[in-house]
Amino acid sequence: MVLEAVCTHLSCAPKFYPELGTTDFDAHWQGGFFVLSWIKFDLAGRVYSGVPAPTNLTVPPHYYETEDVLVIGKDEEVT
């Protein structure tokens, strides 16, 4: 998963909470990202409905240069 960790509401940095279960902010948390202004994103970076963030987390341009090297910030160049 490649996402920009910048909330689409006020550009805060969401914190990743991968564990499932009860949290301080959700009794039935399914894992994902949470911002202190009560904005939640699921594990795919999709924003929950009813929160002030207008859009999902951004997926930046990226590609795998090799099996072990991920290049972020540009698309794979076609030759």
OpenMM code with the backbone's topology and positions (N, CA, C; nanometers):
from openmm import Vec3, app, unit

residues = "MET VAL LEU GLU ALA VAL CYS THR HIS LEU SER CYS ALA PRO LYS PHE TYR PRO GLU LEU GLY THR THR ASP PHE ASP ALA HIS TRP GLN GLY GLY PHE PHE VAL LEU SER TRP ILE LYS PHE ASP LEU ALA GLY ARG VAL TYR SER GLY VAL PRO ALA PRO THR ASN LEU THR VAL PRO PRO HIS TYR TYR GLU THR GLU ASP VAL LEU VAL ILE GLY LYS ASP GLU GLU VAL THR".split()
positions = [
    Vec3(0.0844, -0.1165, 0.0000),
    Vec3(0.0000, 0.0000, 0.0000),
    Vec3(0.0896, 0.1237, 0.0000),
    Vec3(0.0656, 0.2149, -0.0910),
    Vec3(0.1405, 0.3404, -0.0982),
    Vec3(0.0396, 0.4540, -0.0882),
    Vec3(0.0500, 0.5321, 0.0198),
    Vec3(-0.0399, 0.6452, 0.0423),
    Vec3(0.0391, 0.7632, 0.0944),
    Vec3(-0.0069, 0.8839, 0.0641),
    Vec3(0.0487, 1.0031, 0.1272),
    Vec3(-0.0193, 1.0174, 0.2628),
    Vec3(0.0596, 1.0214, 0.3689),
    Vec3(0.0043, 1.0311, 0.5045),
    Vec3(-0.0242, 1.1767, 0.5388),
    Vec3(-0.1158, 1.2358, 0.4623),
    Vec3(-0.1579, 1.3745, 0.4829),
    Vec3(-0.3097, 1.3768, 0.4729),
    Vec3(-0.3752, 1.4162, 0.5810),
    Vec3(-0.5212, 1.4213, 0.5815),
    Vec3(-0.5694, 1.5241, 0.4793),
    Vec3(-0.6763, 1.4906, 0.4106),
    Vec3(-0.7298, 1.5791, 0.3066),
    Vec3(-0.8187, 1.6890, 0.3635),
    Vec3(-0.8286, 1.6991, 0.4957),
    Vec3(-0.9074, 1.8048, 0.5583),
    Vec3(-0.8193, 1.9257, 0.5879),
    Vec3(-0.7262, 1.9116, 0.6838),
    Vec3(-0.6398, 2.0238, 0.7224),
    Vec3(-0.4912, 1.9891, 0.7131),
    Vec3(-0.4593, 1.8868, 0.6362),
    Vec3(-0.3205, 1.8443, 0.6122),
    Vec3(-0.2499, 1.7928, 0.7371),
    Vec3(-0.3249, 1.7406, 0.8333),
    Vec3(-0.2637, 1.6777, 0.9510),
    Vec3(-0.2078, 1.5413, 0.9103),
    Vec3(-0.1227, 1.4864, 0.9941),
    Vec3(-0.0643, 1.3545, 0.9676),
    Vec3(-0.1459, 1.2467, 1.0386),
    Vec3(-0.2177, 1.1639, 0.9640),
    Vec3(-0.2930, 1.0567, 1.0277),
    Vec3(-0.1987, 0.9525, 1.0869),
    Vec3(-0.2393, 0.8929, 1.1974),
    Vec3(-0.1610, 0.7868, 1.2593),
    Vec3(-0.2197, 0.6527, 1.2173),
    Vec3(-0.1323, 0.5566, 1.1892),
    Vec3(-0.1743, 0.4236, 1.1459),
    Vec3(-0.2019, 0.3358, 1.2673),
    Vec3(-0.3217, 0.2806, 1.2741),
    Vec3(-0.3626, 0.1876, 1.3796),
    Vec3(-0.4048, 0.0567, 1.3125),
    Vec3(-0.3130, -0.0375, 1.2934),
    Vec3(-0.3468, -0.1599, 1.2208),
    Vec3(-0.4280, -0.2614, 1.3013),
    Vec3(-0.4248, -0.2518, 1.4345),
    Vec3(-0.4913, -0.3508, 1.5182),
    Vec3(-0.6433, -0.3383, 1.5112),
    Vec3(-0.7102, -0.4511, 1.5138),
    Vec3(-0.8560, -0.4537, 1.5169),
    Vec3(-0.9032, -0.4525, 1.6612),
    Vec3(-1.0227, -0.4003, 1.6862),
    Vec3(-1.0806, -0.4057, 1.8195),
    Vec3(-1.1158, -0.2696, 1.8741),
    Vec3(-1.1300, -0.2635, 2.0056),
    Vec3(-1.1715, -0.1415, 2.0730),
    Vec3(-1.0544, -0.0450, 2.0875),
    Vec3(-1.0774, 0.0814, 2.0528),
    Vec3(-0.9781, 0.1876, 2.0703),
    Vec3(-1.0451, 0.3023, 2.1450),
    Vec3(-0.9675, 0.4041, 2.1773),
    Vec3(-1.0244, 0.5227, 2.2423),
    Vec3(-1.1226, 0.5962, 2.1513),
    Vec3(-1.1111, 0.5753, 2.0211),
    Vec3(-1.1928, 0.6510, 1.9265),
    Vec3(-1.2948, 0.5663, 1.8507),
    Vec3(-1.2956, 0.4351, 1.8698),
    Vec3(-1.3911, 0.3507, 1.7980),
    Vec3(-1.4034, 0.2162, 1.8697),
    Vec3(-1.5241, 0.1812, 1.9086),
    Vec3(-1.5456, 0.0554, 1.9804),
    Vec3(-1.5313, -0.0672, 1.8905),
    Vec3(-1.5417, -0.0481, 1.7599),
    Vec3(-1.5348, -0.1601, 1.6654),
    Vec3(-1.4345, -0.1306, 1.5540),
    Vec3(-1.3170, -0.0832, 1.5889),
    Vec3(-1.2158, -0.0420, 1.4918),
    Vec3(-1.1733, -0.1592, 1.4045),
    Vec3(-1.1704, -0.1364, 1.2736),
    Vec3(-1.1322, -0.2389, 1.1772),
    Vec3(-0.9921, -0.2173, 1.1207),
    Vec3(-0.9156, -0.1298, 1.1824),
    Vec3(-0.7812, -0.0993, 1.1330),
    Vec3(-0.7863, 0.0146, 1.0339),
    Vec3(-0.6815, 0.0954, 1.0317),
    Vec3(-0.6760, 0.2067, 0.9382),
    Vec3(-0.6028, 0.3251, 0.9962),
    Vec3(-0.6412, 0.4443, 0.9524),
    Vec3(-0.5736, 0.5678, 0.9894),
    Vec3(-0.6703, 0.6583, 1.0643),
    Vec3(-0.6184, 0.7296, 1.1647),
    Vec3(-0.7024, 0.8162, 1.2465),
    Vec3(-0.6313, 0.9488, 1.2682),
    Vec3(-0.7076, 1.0589, 1.2585),
    Vec3(-0.6566, 1.1933, 1.2824),
    Vec3(-0.7283, 1.2467, 1.4058),
    Vec3(-0.6593, 1.3238, 1.4883),
    Vec3(-0.7164, 1.3713, 1.6142),
    Vec3(-0.8464, 1.4485, 1.5986),
    Vec3(-0.8754, 1.5002, 1.4812),
    Vec3(-1.0018, 1.5714, 1.4601),
    Vec3(-1.1148, 1.4730, 1.4263),
    Vec3(-1.1008, 1.3481, 1.4683),
    Vec3(-1.2000, 1.2424, 1.4526),
    Vec3(-1.2260, 1.2037, 1.3076),
    Vec3(-1.1248, 1.2178, 1.2260),
    Vec3(-1.1350, 1.1743, 1.0869),
    Vec3(-1.0734, 1.0354, 1.0781),
    Vec3(-1.1456, 0.9441, 1.0146),
    Vec3(-1.0984, 0.8067, 1.0022),
    Vec3(-1.0890, 0.7681, 0.8550),
    Vec3(-0.9843, 0.6916, 0.8239),
    Vec3(-0.9638, 0.6342, 0.6914),
    Vec3(-0.9459, 0.4841, 0.7097),
    Vec3(-0.9994, 0.4036, 0.6188),
    Vec3(-0.9827, 0.2591, 0.6316),
    Vec3(-0.8433, 0.2174, 0.5856),
    Vec3(-0.8173, 0.0865, 0.5849),
    Vec3(-0.6841, 0.0361, 0.5502),
    Vec3(-0.6434, 0.0667, 0.4066),
    Vec3(-0.7386, 0.0968, 0.3197),
    Vec3(-0.7079, 0.1338, 0.1817),
    Vec3(-0.6976, 0.2849, 0.1644),
    Vec3(-0.7120, 0.3614, 0.2742),
    Vec3(-0.7029, 0.5067, 0.2666),
    Vec3(-0.8326, 0.5755, 0.2299),
    Vec3(-0.9433, 0.5007, 0.2292),
    Vec3(-1.0736, 0.5604, 0.1969),
    Vec3(-1.1304, 0.6287, 0.3202),
    Vec3(-1.1798, 0.7507, 0.3014),
    Vec3(-1.2336, 0.8282, 0.4129),
    Vec3(-1.3701, 0.7727, 0.4538),
    Vec3(-1.3932, 0.7689, 0.5846),
    Vec3(-1.5245, 0.7288, 0.6364),
    Vec3(-1.6247, 0.8404, 0.6073),
    Vec3(-1.7506, 0.8049, 0.5895),
    Vec3(-1.8530, 0.9067, 0.5658),
    Vec3(-1.8841, 0.9800, 0.6957),
    Vec3(-1.9302, 1.1031, 0.6821),
    Vec3(-1.9706, 1.1823, 0.7971),
    Vec3(-1.8576, 1.2519, 0.8699),
    Vec3(-1.7389, 1.2550, 0.8109),
    Vec3(-1.6253, 1.3256, 0.8716),
    Vec3(-1.5879, 1.4433, 0.7819),
    Vec3(-1.5135, 1.5423, 0.8342),
    Vec3(-1.4866, 1.6622, 0.7543),
    Vec3(-1.3874, 1.6461, 0.6388),
    Vec3(-1.3138, 1.5365, 0.6327),
    Vec3(-1.2195, 1.5192, 0.5210),
    Vec3(-1.2986, 1.5000, 0.3917),
    Vec3(-1.2669, 1.5769, 0.2868),
    Vec3(-1.3472, 1.5710, 0.1652),
    Vec3(-1.3166, 1.4528, 0.0738),
    Vec3(-1.1958, 1.3980, 0.0821),
    Vec3(-1.1572, 1.2914, -0.0104),
    Vec3(-1.0705, 1.1872, 0.0596),
    Vec3(-1.0460, 1.0789, -0.0112),
    Vec3(-0.9594, 0.9718, 0.0371),
    Vec3(-0.8152, 1.0200, 0.0467),
    Vec3(-0.7307, 0.9419, 0.1156),
    Vec3(-0.5878, 0.9718, 0.1148),
    Vec3(-0.5360, 0.9570, -0.0280),
    Vec3(-0.4365, 1.0346, -0.0630),
    Vec3(-0.3832, 1.0368, -0.1989),
    Vec3(-0.2853, 0.9223, -0.2214),
    Vec3(-0.2967, 0.8580, -0.3359),
    Vec3(-0.1996, 0.7573, -0.3786),
    Vec3(-0.1030, 0.8276, -0.4729),
    Vec3(0.0245, 0.8431, -0.4336),
    Vec3(0.1186, 0.9139, -0.5197),
    Vec3(0.1618, 0.8261, -0.6371),
    Vec3(0.2153, 0.8880, -0.7428),
    Vec3(0.2714, 0.8072, -0.8510),
    Vec3(0.3831, 0.7200, -0.7940),
    Vec3(0.3886, 0.5961, -0.8367),
    Vec3(0.4923, 0.5055, -0.7872),
    Vec3(0.5018, 0.3837, -0.8786),
    Vec3(0.6130, 0.3118, -0.8661),
    Vec3(0.6295, 0.1852, -0.9369),
    Vec3(0.7411, 0.1057, -0.8707),
    Vec3(0.7419, -0.0232, -0.8963),
    Vec3(0.8493, -0.1093, -0.8473),
    Vec3(0.9585, -0.1149, -0.9526),
    Vec3(1.0759, -0.0645, -0.9160),
    Vec3(1.1907, -0.0696, -1.0067),
    Vec3(1.2446, -0.2122, -1.0142),
    Vec3(1.2513, -0.2770, -0.9009),
    Vec3(1.2857, -0.4186, -0.8907),
    Vec3(1.1923, -0.4781, -0.7861),
    Vec3(1.2086, -0.6048, -0.7587),
    Vec3(1.1255, -0.6697, -0.6575),
    Vec3(1.1434, -0.6065, -0.5196),
    Vec3(1.2609, -0.5486, -0.4952),
    Vec3(1.2928, -0.4928, -0.3639),
    Vec3(1.2998, -0.3406, -0.3592),
    Vec3(1.2796, -0.2725, -0.4723),
    Vec3(1.2947, -0.1268, -0.4766),
    Vec3(1.1648, -0.0629, -0.5256),
    Vec3(1.1060, 0.0198, -0.4394),
    Vec3(0.9849, 0.0942, -0.4725),
    Vec3(1.0236, 0.2393, -0.4972),
    Vec3(0.9885, 0.2924, -0.6130),
    Vec3(1.0166, 0.4318, -0.6465),
    Vec3(0.8869, 0.5104, -0.6290),
    Vec3(0.8912, 0.6128, -0.5425),
    Vec3(0.7732, 0.6940, -0.5143),
    Vec3(0.7964, 0.8347, -0.5672),
    Vec3(0.6971, 0.8906, -0.6335),
    Vec3(0.7060, 1.0279, -0.6809),
    Vec3(0.7088, 1.0407, -0.8313),
    Vec3(0.7199, 0.9286, -0.9007),
    Vec3(0.7105, 0.9352, -1.0462),
    Vec3(0.6581, 0.8024, -1.0978),
    Vec3(0.5952, 0.8081, -1.2141),
    Vec3(0.5440, 0.6873, -1.2767),
    Vec3(0.6566, 0.6158, -1.3486),
    Vec3(0.6366, 0.4889, -1.3730),
    Vec3(0.7353, 0.4126, -1.4485),
    Vec3(0.7455, 0.4711, -1.5888),
    Vec3(0.8682, 0.4936, -1.6311),
    Vec3(0.8895, 0.5502, -1.7643),
    Vec3(0.8776, 0.4403, -1.8684),
    Vec3(0.8028, 0.4681, -1.9728),
    Vec3(0.7848, 0.3719, -2.0807),
    Vec3(0.8937, 0.3939, -2.1836),
    Vec3(0.9615, 0.2842, -2.2216),
    Vec3(1.0691, 0.2970, -2.3218),
    Vec3(1.0319, 0.2313, -2.4500),
] * unit.nanometer
topology = app.Topology()
chain = topology.addChain("A")
for resn in residues:
    res = topology.addResidue(resn, chain)
    for name in ("N", "CA", "C"):
        topology.addAtom(name, app.Element.getBySymbol(name[0]), res)
